[in-house]
Amino acid sequence: QGQDLPAGVSGAMDLTKLPYHELIGIRRAEDPAALLFLHDEERLHNHLGTFHAAALFSLAEASSAEFLLRNRAERDDVGGVVRRATCKYSAPAHGTITSHSSTPADSLPEAIATVDAKGRALYSINIELRNEAAQTVAAFTFTWFLSKEA
């Protein structure tokens, strides 16, 4: 379900195939307005019977990487690692949780131009996690250290 790569995403990097993402069940969303999702499973719960904060953080971090892959166009020579993250958990998470980004995709080319000029750049991506009722359960900002990949 929902595992085909979106247009413009390199087949060489399917984040849903990374061993950790497979382990916890991160999948690609079929809705083009969304990025990734996690189904509610008991193994992902905390002591209160809701999604564990670590599972939500993992979904959000993977979603920020998915945002980069979808929006870097043919620039598969530019990648990075997360340098900083902030998060705010706002409601208990139940059911299928889907990720979305409010970061404008057209802001990435400027960061890539900085990588071309200076060899590196910092780039922030905002991710919201929403439940099945479209309510935000958590919000994150991931700052990526971008550089040219070997």
C-alpha positions in Angstrom: 0.0 0.0 0.0 1.4 3.4 -1.0 4.9 2.3 -1.8 5.5 3.6 -5.4 8.0 6.4 -5.5 6.5 9.8 -6.4 7.6 11.5 -9.6 11.0 13.1 -9.3 12.2 10.8 -6.4 15.3 8.8 -7.2 14.7 5.0 -7.1 18.2 4.7 -5.5 16.9 6.0 -2.2 13.6 4.6 -1.0 13.4 5.6 2.7 10.7 3.0 3.4 13.3 0.3 2.6 15.8 1.4 5.3 15.9 -1.4 7.9 14.8 0.8 10.8 11.9 2.3 8.9 10.8 -1.2 7.8 11.1 -2.3 11.4 8.7 0.2 12.8 6.5 0.3 9.7 7.0 3.6 8.0 5.3 3.7 4.6 4.8 6.2 1.8 1.5 8.0 1.8 -0.8 7.6 -1.2 -2.2 11.1 -0.8 0.1 13.5 -2.8 -0.4 16.2 -0.1 1.2 13.9 2.5 4.6 12.4 2.9 4.7 9.2 5.0 2.5 7.4 7.5 2.5 4.9 10.4 -0.3 2.6 11.3 -1.2 2.3 15.0 0.3 -0.9 16.4 0.6 -2.0 20.0 4.4 -2.4 19.6 4.7 1.3 18.9 2.8 2.3 22.1 3.9 3.9 25.3 2.7 3.1 28.8 -0.6 5.0 28.1 -1.5 3.0 25.0 -0.8 5.8 22.5 2.0 6.2 20.0 5.4 6.4 21.7 7.1 9.8 21.3 10.1 8.0 19.7 7.9 6.4 17.0 6.4 9.8 16.2 9.9 11.4 16.1 11.1 8.7 13.8 8.2 9.3 11.4 8.8 13.0 11.4 12.5 12.7 10.8 12.0 10.3 7.9 9.4 12.6 6.5 11.9 15.5 6.5 14.2 13.3 4.5 11.4 12.4 2.2 10.7 16.1 1.6 14.3 16.6 0.6 14.2 13.6 -1.8 11.0 14.8 -3.4 12.1 18.4 -3.9 15.8 18.3 -4.8 14.8 17.4 -8.4 17.7 15.9 -10.4 20.2 17.0 -7.8 20.9 13.6 -6.4 24.5 14.8 -5.6 23.2 16.9 -2.7 22.2 15.2 0.5 22.7 15.6 4.2 22.2 14.7 7.8 20.0 16.2 10.5 21.9 18.6 12.6 19.2 19.9 14.9 15.6 19.1 15.7 12.8 20.7 17.8 9.5 19.1 18.5 6.2 19.8 20.2 3.8 17.0 21.0 0.3 18.5 21.3 -2.1 15.5 21.6 -2.1 11.8 22.2 -1.7 10.0 18.9 -4.0 7.1 17.9 -4.9 5.5 14.6 -2.9 6.1 11.4 -0.6 9.1 11.7 0.3 10.9 8.5 3.1 13.5 7.9 2.9 16.8 6.1 5.3 19.6 5.5 4.5 23.4 5.5 8.0 24.2 4.1 7.7 25.7 0.6 9.3 23.3 -1.9 10.6 26.3 -3.9 12.9 27.2 -1.0 15.2 24.2 -1.5 16.9 25.4 -4.7 18.4 28.4 -2.8 19.9 26.0 -0.3 21.3 23.8 -3.1 22.8 27.0 -4.7 24.5 27.7 -1.4 25.9 24.1 -1.4 27.2 24.7 -4.9 28.8 28.0 -3.9 30.1 27.2 -0.4 30.1 23.4 -0.2 27.4 23.3 2.5 24.2 24.8 3.7 21.7 24.6 6.6 18.1 24.0 5.6 15.1 23.7 7.9 12.0 21.6 7.2 8.8 21.8 9.1 6.8 18.6 9.6 3.4 18.2 11.1 2.0 14.8 12.1 -1.8 14.4 11.8 -4.3 11.9 13.0 -7.1 10.5 10.9 -9.3 13.5 11.8 -6.6 15.8 10.3 -5.8 17.1 13.8 -2.1 17.9 14.5 -0.7 15.7 17.1 2.9 16.9 16.9 5.0 19.5 15.1 8.7 19.3 14.3 11.5 21.4 12.7 14.5 19.5 11.4 17.6 21.5 10.4 19.6 19.6 7.8 23.3 20.0 7.1 23.4 19.8 3.3 26.5 19.0 1.3 27.5 17.3 -1.9 27.4 13.5 -1.6 30.3 11.4 -2.8 
